[in-house]
């Protein structure tokens, strides 16, 4: 399970490196809404966050990983718990 997650994170890192604008649009258009930041209602906040992540690819990887996969950096998944 951890190997799959690491593969997904590696793929996400490549997407951020080579397709950053597309990833930023995904963040703005969908992922920020998940945490209650509507791009139409909180336009200024949304713009500030997207601008921050545009210039901080490692931070962008962390937020994308958390929002897309539900995992934060220091979380390690247990195969035993996953099977329960």
VENWOUR-V482799 format. One record per run of one state. SS is the DSSP state (H for helix, E for strand, C for the rest). FROM is the first residue (numbers start at 0). LEN is the number of residues. Records with the same first field share a line. If there is no record, write none. Layout:
SS->FROM-LEN  FROM-LEN
This chain:
C->0-1  18-1  34-8  54-2  69-9  83-1
H->1-17  19-15  42-12  56-13  78-5
